[in-house]
Amino acid sequence: MTRFVAFTLALLLAAPVFAQVGKSQGVVDANTITEAELAKLPGITPAIAKALIAARPFDSATSLNAFLLGQKLTQDQANALYKNIFVNINLNTASAAEIMLIPGAGKRMAHEFEEYRPWKSYAQFEKEIGKYVDAKEVARLAQYTFIPLNLNTASPADFMTIPGAGKRFAHEFQEYRPWKTQAQFEKEIGKYVDAKEVRRFWRYMVIQ
C-alpha cells in the first residue's frame, strides 16, 4: 500500500502543468487593472477609468469593446488599447468577433482558433498555431486567451494563472472539492469575495 501511495504521488508530481490562462507578455487584465494604471493609458480619461472600474467585470472582450465605444472612443482607439489591456477570450467558445479584437489576429487566426477546437492545453496551442507563426507570435497571441480550468482537477499552478487568484484562491478552489454545480461555487467562494468577483472567477472555470 505504501509503495502504491508513493507511486501515485510520484505520478502526480511528474504530471505536466499547463497554464490555463495565457501568460502575459505585457497585456493586463481589464477586470483587475487598477484605476490609476488605467488613467495612464492613451485615450482613457479619469472619468472613463472610473466608469470602467464601476462596470466590471466584463464577461467578454466584446462587452469591453462595447463599453469603450459607449465612452466615445473610436474603434481604432479601442484597438490601440488592446495592446495594453484586454479580457481573455475562451479558446473553446469565443466568437470570431471576439477573436478578431486581439491585435493582429484577423480572420485567418479566427479561423485557426476555431479549427483546432477543442483546446485542452497550451502545448496543443503552441503546436497548432506554431504551424503558422513563430514562437514569439504564438506567445503574444496566447496572452489574450484562456482554456477553462476543470475545478475538480486543476493544479494550484493552473489556478494561479487566473488574474488576481493567487495562492489563497488556489487553495479555496481545491478546498471545496468535489465541485458539482455553479451554485455551489457561488455559495462557497462567495464567503470570501463579492458576487462580482465570484462571477469574474467563474468565467475561467468548468466542472467535469
N, CA and C atoms as a LAMMPS dump frame, in Angstrom:
ITEM: TIMESTEP
0
ITEM: NUMBER OF ATOMS
624
ITEM: BOX BOUNDS ff ff ff
-5.0000000000000000e+02 5.0000000000000000e+02
-5.0000000000000000e+02 5.0000000000000000e+02
-5.0000000000000000e+02 5.0000000000000000e+02
ITEM: ATOMS id mol type element x y z
1 1 1 N 0.83 -1.207 0
2 1 2 C 0 0 0
3 1 3 C 0.87 1.265 0
4 2 1 N 1.926 1.224 0.85
5 2 2 C 2.823 2.366 0.931
6 2 3 C 3.486 2.643 -0.409
7 3 1 N 3.899 1.535 -1.083
8 3 2 C 4.534 1.694 -2.395
9 3 3 C 3.561 2.292 -3.409
10 4 1 N 2.304 1.873 -3.325
11 4 2 C 1.285 2.369 -4.245
12 4 3 C 1.075 3.868 -4.052
13 5 1 N 0.981 4.293 -2.786
14 5 2 C 0.788 5.713 -2.497
15 5 3 C 1.974 6.526 -3.006
16 6 1 N 3.188 6.001 -2.75
17 6 2 C 4.395 6.694 -3.203
18 6 3 C 4.426 6.803 -4.72
19 7 1 N 4.017 5.72 -5.401
20 7 2 C 3.997 5.71 -6.866
21 7 3 C 2.994 6.712 -7.403
22 8 1 N 1.806 6.737 -6.791
23 8 2 C 0.766 7.669 -7.225
24 8 3 C 1.219 9.109 -7.041
25 9 1 N 1.852 9.393 -5.885
26 9 2 C 2.339 10.728 -5.629
27 9 3 C 3.399 11.136 -6.649
28 10 1 N 4.263 10.2 -6.975
29 10 2 C 5.307 10.478 -7.96
30 10 3 C 4.715 10.817 -9.316
31 11 1 N 3.653 10.112 -9.684
32 11 2 C 2.994 10.39 -10.959
33 11 3 C 2.387 11.786 -10.969
34 12 1 N 1.773 12.142 -9.849
35 12 2 C 1.151 13.461 -9.765
36 12 3 C 2.185 14.567 -9.846
37 13 1 N 3.309 14.366 -9.169
38 13 2 C 4.352 15.376 -9.181
39 13 3 C 5.016 15.49 -10.546
40 14 1 N 5.026 14.371 -11.258
41 14 2 C 5.668 14.371 -12.569
42 14 3 C 4.747 14.87 -13.672
43 15 1 N 3.438 14.95 -13.387
44 15 2 C 2.471 15.34 -14.411
45 15 3 C 2.762 16.759 -14.903
46 16 1 N 2.674 16.984 -16.202
47 16 2 C 2.946 18.312 -16.727
48 16 3 C 1.902 19.316 -16.289
49 17 1 N 2.317 20.525 -16.022
50 17 2 C 1.406 21.592 -15.631
51 17 3 C 1.168 22.485 -16.84
52 18 1 N -0.081 22.664 -17.21
53 18 2 C -0.426 23.506 -18.345
54 18 3 C -1.063 24.789 -17.829
55 19 1 N -0.422 25.929 -18.07
56 19 2 C -1.019 27.2 -17.688
57 19 3 C -2.322 27.358 -18.439
58 20 1 N -3.393 27.553 -17.715
59 20 2 C -4.694 27.594 -18.352
60 20 3 C -5.166 28.999 -18.705
61 21 1 N -4.398 30.005 -18.298
62 21 2 C -4.615 31.362 -18.79
63 21 3 C -3.299 31.764 -19.432
64 22 1 N -3.353 32.233 -20.66
65 22 2 C -2.131 32.569 -21.376
66 22 3 C -1.243 33.531 -20.592
67 23 1 N 0.048 33.271 -20.579
68 23 2 C 0.989 34.082 -19.811
69 23 3 C 1.129 35.469 -20.428
70 24 1 N 0.938 36.49 -19.603
71 24 2 C 1.01 37.866 -20.099
72 24 3 C 2.397 38.2 -20.625
73 25 1 N 2.403 38.862 -21.773
74 25 2 C 3.633 39.396 -22.348
75 25 3 C 3.637 40.923 -22.207
76 26 1 N 2.798 41.408 -21.306
77 26 2 C 2.68 42.846 -21.08
78 26 3 C 1.249 43.349 -21.048
79 27 1 N 0.316 42.555 -21.59
80 27 2 C -1.095 42.935 -21.584
81 27 3 C -1.693 42.635 -20.206
82 28 1 N -2.46 43.597 -19.667
83 28 2 C -3.042 43.487 -18.334
84 28 3 C -4.535 43.186 -18.441
85 29 1 N -5.024 42.369 -17.535
86 29 2 C -6.444 42.013 -17.488
87 29 3 C -7.287 43.251 -17.181
88 30 1 N -8.24 43.559 -18.052
89 30 2 C -9.082 44.738 -17.868
90 30 3 C -9.966 44.637 -16.634
91 31 1 N -10.191 43.42 -16.153
92 31 2 C -11.036 43.234 -14.971
93 31 3 C -10.287 43.378 -13.652
94 32 1 N -8.96 43.493 -13.698
95 32 2 C -8.2 43.619 -12.455
96 32 3 C -7.241 44.811 -12.442
97 33 1 N -7.021 45.445 -13.555
98 33 2 C -6.134 46.609 -13.599
99 33 3 C -6.664 47.698 -12.67
100 34 1 N -5.758 48.447 -12.031
101 34 2 C -6.184 49.489 -11.102
102 34 3 C -6.624 50.749 -11.851
103 35 1 N -7.399 51.559 -11.154
104 35 2 C -7.867 52.814 -11.748
105 35 3 C -6.694 53.724 -12.104
106 36 1 N -5.675 53.752 -11.246
107 36 2 C -4.504 54.595 -11.504
108 36 3 C -3.759 54.132 -12.751
109 37 1 N -3.643 52.809 -12.929
110 37 2 C -2.971 52.28 -14.121
111 37 3 C -3.781 52.576 -15.375
112 38 1 N -5.097 52.463 -15.272
113 38 2 C -5.965 52.754 -16.411
114 38 3 C -5.797 54.187 -16.891
115 39 1 N -5.749 55.105 -15.941
116 39 2 C -5.709 56.526 -16.277
117 39 3 C -4.43 56.918 -17.027
118 40 1 N -3.424 56.057 -17.003
119 40 2 C -2.177 56.328 -17.717
120 40 3 C -2.235 55.912 -19.185
121 41 1 N -3.281 55.174 -19.551
122 41 2 C -3.358 54.631 -20.9
123 41 3 C -3.894 55.663 -21.894
124 42 1 N -3.459 55.593 -23.144
125 42 2 C -3.908 56.576 -24.149
126 42 3 C -5.409 56.502 -24.374
127 43 1 N -6.039 57.672 -24.352
128 43 2 C -7.467 57.74 -24.604
129 43 3 C -8.339 57.52 -23.385
130 44 1 N -7.737 57.143 -22.258
131 44 2 C -8.503 56.882 -21.041
132 44 3 C -8.418 58.087 -20.112
133 45 1 N -9.511 58.811 -20.001
134 45 2 C -9.588 59.95 -19.088
135 45 3 C -9.873 59.432 -17.675
136 46 1 N -9.666 60.259 -16.654
137 46 2 C -10.034 59.831 -15.293
138 46 3 C -11.492 59.398 -15.184
139 47 1 N -12.382 60.072 -15.909
140 47 2 C -13.806 59.729 -15.867
141 47 3 C -14.056 58.353 -16.489
142 48 1 N -13.396 58.072 -17.604
143 48 2 C -13.555 56.768 -18.254
144 48 3 C -12.976 55.67 -17.37
145 49 1 N -11.827 55.934 -16.748
146 49 2 C -11.219 54.946 -15.853
147 49 3 C -12.167 54.609 -14.709
148 50 1 N -12.782 55.608 -14.123
149 50 2 C -13.715 55.39 -13.012
150 50 3 C -14.94 54.601 -13.478
151 51 1 N -15.457 54.959 -14.654
152 51 2 C -16.636 54.274 -15.192
153 51 3 C -16.318 52.818 -15.525
154 52 1 N -15.119 52.56 -16.046
155 52 2 C -14.727 51.194 -16.386
156 52 3 C -14.645 50.316 -15.132
157 53 1 N -14.066 50.865 -14.067
158 53 2 C -13.986 50.122 -12.808
159 53 3 C -15.387 49.775 -12.309
160 54 1 N -16.308 50.728 -12.404
161 54 2 C -17.682 50.508 -11.923
162 54 3 C -18.424 49.484 -12.765
163 55 1 N -18.089 49.401 -14.054
164 55 2 C -18.798 48.495 -14.969
165 55 3 C -18.301 47.056 -14.889
166 56 1 N -17.179 46.816 -14.256
167 56 2 C -16.607 45.465 -14.194
168 56 3 C -17.436 44.544 -13.308
169 57 1 N -17.332 43.219 -13.543
170 57 2 C -16.449 42.573 -14.513
171 57 3 C -17.074 42.489 -15.903
172 58 1 N -16.226 42.548 -16.908
173 58 2 C -16.659 42.342 -18.278
174 58 3 C -16.578 40.842 -18.566
175 59 1 N -17.653 40.288 -19.123
176 59 2 C -17.722 38.85 -19.365
177 59 3 C -17.053 38.43 -20.66
178 60 1 N -16.7 39.399 -21.487
179 60 2 C -16.1 39.071 -22.778
180 60 3 C -15.348 40.272 -23.317
181 61 1 N -14.511 40.017 -24.304
182 61 2 C -13.805 41.107 -24.973
183 61 3 C -14.787 42.01 -25.714
184 62 1 N -15.856 41.415 -26.23
185 62 2 C -16.836 42.219 -26.961
186 62 3 C -17.604 43.158 -26.021
187 63 1 N -17.84 42.732 -24.784
188 63 2 C -18.525 43.621 -23.833
189 63 3 C -17.609 44.776 -23.422
190 64 1 N -16.31 44.499 -23.289
191 64 2 C -15.357 45.583 -23.03
192 64 3 C -15.334 46.544 -24.215
193 65 1 N -15.336 46.006 -25.418
194 65 2 C -15.311 46.84 -26.618
195 65 3 C -16.548 47.734 -26.691
196 66 1 N -17.708 47.159 -26.393
197 66 2 C -18.947 47.934 -26.426
198 66 3 C -18.897 49.06 -25.393
199 67 1 N -18.343 48.765 -24.218
200 67 2 C -18.21 49.799 -23.181
201 67 3 C -17.334 50.951 -23.679
202 68 1 N -16.19 50.626 -24.25
203 68 2 C -15.261 51.667 -24.701
204 68 3 C -15.876 52.528 -25.803
205 69 1 N -16.592 51.888 -26.732
206 69 2 C -17.267 52.656 -27.782
207 69 3 C -18.356 53.535 -27.185
208 70 1 N -19 53.034 -26.129
209 70 2 C -20.017 53.82 -25.444
210 70 3 C -19.443 55.032 -24.717
211 71 1 N -18.146 54.989 -24.457
212 71 2 C -17.452 56.121 -23.831
213 71 3 C -16.9 57.086 -24.888
214 72 1 N -17.349 56.907 -26.127
215 72 2 C -16.997 57.781 -27.251
216 72 3 C -15.58 57.58 -27.786
217 73 1 N -14.952 56.46 -27.44
218 73 2 C -13.702 56.12 -28.104
219 73 3 C -14.039 55.584 -29.489
220 74 1 N -13.17 55.803 -30.449
221 74 2 C -13.357 55.212 -31.762
222 74 3 C -12.89 53.757 -31.715
223 75 1 N -13.248 52.978 -32.744
224 75 2 C -12.79 51.595 -32.771
225 75 3 C -11.264 51.541 -32.872
226 76 1 N -10.672 52.462 -33.604
227 76 2 C -9.21 52.495 -33.7
228 76 3 C -8.572 52.769 -32.343
229 77 1 N -9.175 53.66 -31.551
230 77 2 C -8.651 53.947 -30.216
231 77 3 C -8.793 52.726 -29.304
232 78 1 N -9.928 52.044 -29.419
233 78 2 C -10.13 50.832 -28.612
234 78 3 C -9.119 49.763 -29.013
235 79 1 N -8.933 49.598 -30.314
236 79 2 C -7.974 48.597 -30.798
237 79 3 C -6.565 48.879 -30.273
238 80 1 N -6.19 50.149 -30.228
239 80 2 C -4.871 50.526 -29.717
240 80 3 C -4.743 50.169 -28.242
241 81 1 N -5.834 50.321 -27.499
242 81 2 C -5.816 49.986 -26.071
243 81 3 C -5.581 48.508 -25.826
244 82 1 N -6.016 47.667 -26.766
245 82 2 C -5.913 46.217 -26.568
246 82 3 C -4.471 45.719 -26.623
247 83 1 N -3.551 46.605 -26.922
248 83 2 C -2.139 46.25 -26.793
249 83 3 C -1.688 46.352 -25.338
250 84 1 N -2.571 46.956 -24.514
251 84 2 C -2.259 47.171 -23.096
252 84 3 C -3.204 46.447 -22.15
253 85 1 N -4.49 46.436 -22.479
254 85 2 C -5.492 45.776 -21.627
255 85 3 C -6.408 44.917 -22.497
256 86 1 N -6.996 43.912 -21.883
257 86 2 C -7.902 43.031 -22.63
258 86 3 C -8.676 42.175 -21.628
259 87 1 N -9.723 41.507 -22.125
260 87 2 C -10.427 40.473 -21.365
261 87 3 C -10.157 39.159 -22.076
262 88 1 N -9.462 38.246 -21.415
263 88 2 C -9.084 36.987 -22.06
264 88 3 C -10.281 36.295 -22.687
265 89 1 N -10.079 35.757 -23.893
266 89 2 C -11.158 35.035 -24.564
267 89 3 C -11.036 33.537 -24.295
268 90 1 N -12.18 32.883 -24.214
269 90 2 C -12.23 31.43 -24.04
270 90 3 C -11.931 30.784 -25.401
271 91 1 N -10.809 30.085 -25.496
272 91 2 C -10.404 29.498 -26.778
273 91 3 C -11.433 28.528 -27.338
274 92 1 N -12.232 27.926 -26.468
275 92 2 C -13.185 26.916 -26.936
276 92 3 C -14.56 27.461 -27.299
277 93 1 N -14.86 28.702 -26.912
278 93 2 C -16.207 29.225 -27.176
279 93 3 C -16.234 30.616 -27.796
280 94 1 N -15.109 31.308 -27.827
281 94 2 C -15.099 32.69 -28.317
282 94 3 C -15.591 32.776 -29.762
283 95 1 N -16.352 33.816 -30.035
284 95 2 C -16.834 34.047 -31.397
285 95 3 C -15.706 34.623 -32.246
286 96 1 N -15.903 34.593 -33.556
287 96 2 C -14.926 35.191 -34.464
288 96 3 C -14.756 36.676 -34.164
289 97 1 N -15.853 37.336 -33.793
290 97 2 C -15.789 38.77 -33.477
291 97 3 C -14.885 39.024 -32.277
292 98 1 N -14.966 38.152 -31.266
293 98 2 C -14.091 38.293 -30.099
294 98 3 C -12.632 38.071 -30.486
295 99 1 N -12.394 36.999 -31.224
296 99 2 C -11.01 36.656 -31.6
297 99 3 C -10.375 37.789 -32.389
298 100 1 N -11.15 38.402 -33.274
299 100 2 C -10.59 39.449 -34.136
300 100 3 C -10.34 40.765 -33.406
301 101 1 N -10.757 40.852 -32.131
302 101 2 C -10.383 42.013 -31.327
303 101 3 C -8.951 41.893 -30.819
304 102 1 N -8.373 40.683 -30.865
305 102 2 C -6.972 40.508 -30.493
306 102 3 C -6.119 41.227 -31.53
307 103 1 N -5.27 42.143 -31.1
308 103 2 C -4.443 42.864 -32.077
309 103 3 C -3.665 41.921 -32.989
310 104 1 N -3.827 42.126 -34.288
311 104 2 C -3.09 41.338 -35.265
312 104 3 C -3.633 39.963 -35.554
313 105 1 N -4.768 39.605 -34.962
314 105 2 C -5.308 38.251 -35.183
315 105 3 C -5.964 38.138 -36.565
316 106 1 N -6.987 38.93 -36.8
317 106 2 C -7.65 38.924 -38.098
318 106 3 C -8.452 37.661 -38.377
319 107 1 N -9.011 37.609 -39.578
320 107 2 C -9.878 36.49 -39.953
321 107 3 C -9.127 35.161 -40
322 108 1 N -7.846 35.21 -40.4
323 108 2 C -7.093 33.968 -40.525
324 108 3 C -6.97 33.262 -39.182
325 109 1 N -6.545 34.009 -38.156
326 109 2 C -6.384 33.39 -36.849
327 109 3 C -7.736 33.055 -36.216
328 110 1 N -8.746 33.84 -36.515
329 110 2 C -10.088 33.49 -36.026
330 110 3 C -10.465 32.106 -36.543
331 111 1 N -10.142 31.854 -37.805
332 111 2 C -10.425 30.549 -38.393
333 111 3 C -9.597 29.448 -37.728
334 112 1 N -8.302 29.704 -37.543
335 112 2 C -7.434 28.677 -36.965
336 112 3 C -7.796 28.386 -35.508
337 113 1 N -8.128 29.417 -34.754
338 113 2 C -8.518 29.202 -33.357
339 113 3 C -9.75 28.293 -33.289
340 114 1 N -10.69 28.496 -34.208
341 114 2 C -11.909 27.69 -34.221
342 114 3 C -11.636 26.289 -34.785
343 115 1 N -10.734 26.212 -35.758
344 115 2 C -10.453 24.956 -36.464
345 115 3 C -9.947 23.859 -35.539
346 116 1 N -9.122 24.225 -34.556
347 116 2 C -8.477 23.212 -33.713
348 116 3 C -9.204 22.934 -32.405
349 117 1 N -10.421 23.408 -32.263
350 117 2 C -11.205 23.086 -31.069
351 117 3 C -11.539 21.604 -31.02
352 118 1 N -11.62 21.024 -29.817
353 118 2 C -11.448 21.654 -28.501
354 118 3 C -9.987 21.813 -28.115
355 119 1 N -9.683 22.957 -27.503
356 119 2 C -8.352 23.199 -26.962
357 119 3 C -8.284 22.611 -25.566
358 120 1 N -7.191 21.895 -25.287
359 120 2 C -7.039 21.246 -23.982
360 120 3 C -5.813 21.72 -23.215
361 121 1 N -4.825 22.247 -23.917
362 121 2 C -3.607 22.715 -23.252
363 121 3 C -2.883 23.722 -24.131
364 122 1 N -1.957 24.449 -23.519
365 122 2 C -1.163 25.39 -24.295
366 122 3 C -0.058 24.694 -25.075
367 123 1 N 0.261 23.475 -24.707
368 123 2 C 1.178 22.698 -25.536
369 123 3 C 0.533 22.453 -26.896
370 124 1 N -0.755 22.151 -26.882
371 124 2 C -1.508 21.966 -28.126
372 124 3 C -1.558 23.275 -28.914
373 125 1 N -1.787 24.39 -28.209
374 125 2 C -1.85 25.703 -28.86
375 125 3 C -0.525 26.031 -29.535
376 126 1 N 0.569 25.803 -28.813
377 126 2 C 1.896 26.074 -29.374
378 126 3 C 2.157 25.226 -30.618
379 127 1 N 1.736 23.976 -30.57
380 127 2 C 1.949 23.071 -31.702
381 127 3 C 1.146 23.505 -32.929
382 128 1 N -0.145 23.74 -32.732
383 128 2 C -1.025 24.014 -33.872
384 128 3 C -0.849 25.434 -34.435
385 129 1 N -0.853 26.422 -33.57
386 129 2 C -0.707 27.802 -34.058
387 129 3 C 0.73 28.05 -34.505
388 130 1 N 1.656 27.272 -33.936
389 130 2 C 3.055 27.367 -34.351
390 130 3 C 3.306 26.91 -35.779
391 131 1 N 2.297 26.319 -36.407
392 131 2 C 2.415 25.954 -37.821
393 131 3 C 2.351 27.191 -38.722
394 132 1 N 1.811 28.286 -38.161
395 132 2 C 1.543 29.465 -38.977
396 132 3 C 2.391 30.683 -38.611
397 133 1 N 2.807 30.744 -37.339
398 133 2 C 3.597 31.896 -36.883
399 133 3 C 4.725 31.397 -35.983
400 134 1 N 5.699 32.265 -35.716
401 134 2 C 6.827 31.84 -34.892
402 134 3 C 6.467 31.814 -33.403
403 135 1 N 7.393 31.308 -32.587
404 135 2 C 7.129 31.106 -31.16
405 135 3 C 6.796 32.412 -30.442
406 136 1 N 7.447 33.487 -30.82
407 136 2 C 7.183 34.78 -30.185
408 136 3 C 5.759 35.23 -30.44
409 137 1 N 5.285 35.036 -31.665
410 137 2 C 3.916 35.423 -32.005
411 137 3 C 2.907 34.499 -31.346
412 138 1 N 3.23 33.22 -31.233
413 138 2 C 2.346 32.288 -30.523
414 138 3 C 2.148 32.763 -29.084
415 139 1 N 3.241 33.135 -28.418
416 139 2 C 3.165 33.601 -27.03
417 139 3 C 2.376 34.902 -26.931
418 140 1 N 2.555 35.781 -27.917
419 140 2 C 1.816 37.048 -27.905
420 140 3 C 0.324 36.809 -28.023
421 141 1 N -0.068 35.915 -28.928
422 141 2 C -1.485 35.602 -29.098
423 141 3 C -2.055 34.889 -27.88
424 142 1 N -1.269 33.987 -27.305
425 142 2 C -1.75 33.195 -26.161
426 142 3 C -2.141 34.059 -24.975
427 143 1 N -1.449 35.183 -24.787
428 143 2 C -1.729 36.021 -23.618
429 143 3 C -3.136 36.614 -23.635
430 144 1 N -3.794 36.576 -24.77
431 144 2 C -5.157 37.1 -24.884
432 144 3 C -6.224 36.03 -24.641
433 145 1 N -5.811 34.837 -24.282
434 145 2 C -6.732 33.696 -24.257
435 145 3 C -6.724 32.946 -22.928
436 146 1 N -7.695 32.058 -22.791
437 146 2 C -7.651 31.07 -21.712
438 146 3 C -8.36 29.8 -22.149
439 147 1 N -7.968 28.702 -21.504
440 147 2 C -8.633 27.413 -21.668
441 147 3 C -9.289 27.115 -20.334
442 148 1 N -10.609 26.892 -20.276
443 148 2 C -11.291 26.715 -18.992
444 148 3 C -10.627 25.667 -18.103
445 149 1 N -10.528 25.995 -16.821
446 149 2 C -9.91 25.109 -15.846
447 149 3 C -10.962 24.189 -15.244
448 150 1 N -10.645 22.919 -15.161
449 150 2 C -11.529 21.966 -14.508
450 150 3 C -11.374 22.139 -12.998
451 151 1 N -12.424 22.619 -12.345
452 151 2 C -12.366 22.89 -10.909
453 151 3 C -11.974 21.665 -10.087
454 152 1 N -12.275 20.494 -10.59
455 152 2 C -12.021 19.279 -9.806
456 152 3 C -10.65 18.661 -10.029
457 153 1 N -9.902 19.134 -11.031
458 153 2 C -8.602 18.511 -11.305
459 153 3 C -7.454 19.498 -11.5
460 154 1 N -7.746 20.776 -11.703
461 154 2 C -6.68 21.744 -11.97
462 154 3 C -5.721 21.838 -10.784
463 155 1 N -4.465 22.067 -11.085
464 155 2 C -3.437 22.18 -10.054
465 155 3 C -3.399 23.594 -9.493
466 156 1 N -2.746 23.787 -8.339
467 156 2 C -2.561 25.155 -7.828
468 156 3 C -1.871 26.053 -8.85
469 157 1 N -0.892 25.511 -9.571
470 157 2 C -0.194 26.308 -10.591
471 157 3 C -1.152 26.757 -11.686
472 158 1 N -2.077 25.873 -12.083
473 158 2 C -3.092 26.246 -13.074
474 158 3 C -3.95 27.397 -12.549
475 159 1 N -4.465 27.234 -11.322
476 159 2 C -5.35 28.247 -10.744
477 159 3 C -4.663 29.596 -10.613
478 160 1 N -3.386 29.586 -10.307
479 160 2 C -2.685 30.849 -10.099
480 160 3 C -2.376 31.592 -11.394
481 161 1 N -2.715 30.994 -12.532
482 161 2 C -2.608 31.746 -13.783
483 161 3 C -3.803 32.675 -13.973
484 162 1 N -4.864 32.479 -13.193
485 162 2 C -6.029 33.361 -13.267
486 162 3 C -5.66 34.704 -12.657
487 163 1 N -5.852 35.8 -13.382
488 163 2 C -5.51 37.11 -12.818
489 163 3 C -6.182 37.34 -11.47
490 164 1 N -5.381 37.697 -10.477
491 164 2 C -5.924 38.021 -9.159
492 164 3 C -6.256 36.85 -8.267
493 165 1 N -6.005 35.623 -8.714
494 165 2 C -6.359 34.469 -7.885
495 165 3 C -5.347 34.261 -6.759
496 166 1 N -4.085 34.084 -7.106
497 166 2 C -3.048 33.899 -6.103
498 166 3 C -3.177 32.604 -5.326
499 167 1 N -2.306 32.435 -4.337
500 167 2 C -2.275 31.201 -3.546
501 167 3 C -3.542 31.009 -2.733
502 168 1 N -4.119 32.114 -2.258
503 168 2 C -5.3 31.996 -1.405
504 168 3 C -6.437 31.295 -2.138
505 169 1 N -6.752 31.77 -3.335
506 169 2 C -7.881 31.173 -4.043
507 169 3 C -7.522 29.852 -4.7
508 170 1 N -6.261 29.656 -5.029
509 170 2 C -5.851 28.326 -5.484
510 170 3 C -6.181 27.306 -4.404
511 171 1 N -5.958 27.706 -3.151
512 171 2 C -6.3 26.826 -2.02
513 171 3 C -7.803 26.642 -1.888
514 172 1 N -8.556 27.735 -1.94
515 172 2 C -10.019 27.637 -1.761
516 172 3 C -10.663 26.825 -2.881
517 173 1 N -10.182 26.98 -4.105
518 173 2 C -10.751 26.232 -5.218
519 173 3 C -10.553 24.736 -5.026
520 174 1 N -9.457 24.344 -4.384
521 174 2 C -9.217 22.929 -4.091
522 174 3 C -9.954 22.468 -2.837
523 175 1 N -10.078 23.377 -1.882
524 175 2 C -10.631 23.044 -0.567
525 175 3 C -12.041 22.476 -0.647
526 176 1 N -12.853 22.988 -1.575
527 176 2 C -14.271 22.612 -1.614
528 176 3 C -14.583 21.503 -2.624
529 177 1 N -13.575 20.826 -3.103
530 177 2 C -13.821 19.687 -3.984
531 177 3 C -14.524 18.568 -3.246
532 178 1 N -15.382 17.802 -3.919
533 178 2 C -15.698 17.894 -5.359
534 178 3 C -16.719 18.99 -5.65
535 179 1 N -16.477 19.719 -6.726
536 179 2 C -17.424 20.716 -7.203
537 179 3 C -18.449 20.026 -8.081
538 180 1 N -19.71 20.421 -7.884
539 180 2 C -20.788 19.792 -8.651
540 180 3 C -21.628 20.784 -9.457
541 181 1 N -21.745 22.011 -8.956
542 181 2 C -22.599 22.987 -9.642
543 181 3 C -22.034 24.404 -9.533
544 182 1 N -22.497 25.267 -10.414
545 182 2 C -22.137 26.677 -10.339
546 182 3 C -22.683 27.295 -9.054
547 183 1 N -23.877 26.865 -8.65
548 183 2 C -24.478 27.4 -7.427
549 183 3 C -23.592 27.105 -6.213
550 184 1 N -23.001 25.917 -6.176
551 184 2 C -22.086 25.571 -5.092
552 184 3 C -20.878 26.501 -5.107
553 185 1 N -20.35 26.766 -6.295
554 185 2 C -19.2 27.665 -6.438
555 185 3 C -19.554 29.061 -5.927
556 186 1 N -20.712 29.554 -6.319
557 186 2 C -21.137 30.891 -5.899
558 186 3 C -21.299 30.969 -4.386
559 187 1 N -21.814 29.901 -3.79
560 187 2 C -22.009 29.873 -2.34
561 187 3 C -20.678 29.848 -1.593
562 188 1 N -19.789 28.94 -1.981
563 188 2 C -18.548 28.744 -1.228
564 188 3 C -17.547 29.879 -1.458
565 189 1 N -17.329 30.27 -2.707
566 189 2 C -16.365 31.335 -2.978
567 189 3 C -16.955 32.692 -2.582
568 190 1 N -18.29 32.753 -2.552
569 190 2 C -18.967 33.966 -2.1
570 190 3 C -18.768 34.261 -0.626
571 191 1 N -18.176 33.322 0.103
572 191 2 C -17.84 33.565 1.507
573 191 3 C -16.643 34.518 1.632
574 192 1 N -15.889 34.65 0.548
575 192 2 C -14.632 35.385 0.598
576 192 3 C -14.615 36.666 -0.235
577 193 1 N -15.435 36.695 -1.292
578 193 2 C -15.463 37.867 -2.177
579 193 3 C -16.9 38.159 -2.575
580 194 1 N -17.128 39.348 -3.132
581 194 2 C -18.493 39.717 -3.517
582 194 3 C -18.922 39.006 -4.803
583 195 1 N -20.189 39.186 -5.153
584 195 2 C -20.771 38.467 -6.286
585 195 3 C -20.079 38.798 -7.604
586 196 1 N -19.614 40.031 -7.754
587 196 2 C -18.924 40.415 -8.994
588 196 3 C -17.625 39.634 -9.158
589 197 1 N -16.886 39.482 -8.046
590 197 2 C -15.62 38.78 -8.119
591 197 3 C -15.84 37.276 -8.307
592 198 1 N -16.891 36.736 -7.707
593 198 2 C -17.242 35.333 -7.938
594 198 3 C -17.526 35.119 -9.417
595 199 1 N -18.278 36.014 -9.994
596 199 2 C -18.625 35.931 -11.418
597 199 3 C -17.367 36.006 -12.287
598 200 1 N -16.432 36.867 -11.906
599 200 2 C -15.19 37.001 -12.673
600 200 3 C -14.394 35.702 -12.632
601 201 1 N -14.296 35.085 -11.456
602 201 2 C -13.585 33.822 -11.341
603 201 3 C -14.298 32.711 -12.123
604 202 1 N -15.612 32.695 -12.05
605 202 2 C -16.377 31.6 -12.642
606 202 3 C -16.158 31.473 -14.144
607 203 1 N -15.963 32.587 -14.83
608 203 2 C -15.83 32.521 -16.301
609 203 3 C -14.613 31.715 -16.739
610 204 1 N -13.661 31.508 -15.843
611 204 2 C -12.481 30.723 -16.167
612 204 3 C -12.669 29.219 -15.91
613 205 1 N -13.812 28.853 -15.33
614 205 2 C -13.971 27.504 -14.805
615 205 3 C -14.889 26.606 -15.638
616 206 1 N -14.707 25.322 -15.438
617 206 2 C -15.64 24.313 -15.934
618 206 3 C -15.656 23.2 -14.902
619 207 1 N -16.796 22.546 -14.758
620 207 2 C -16.906 21.405 -13.831
621 207 3 C -17.09 20.15 -14.652
622 208 1 N -16.178 19.204 -14.479
623 208 2 C -16.261 17.944 -15.216
624 208 3 C -16.052 16.771 -14.267
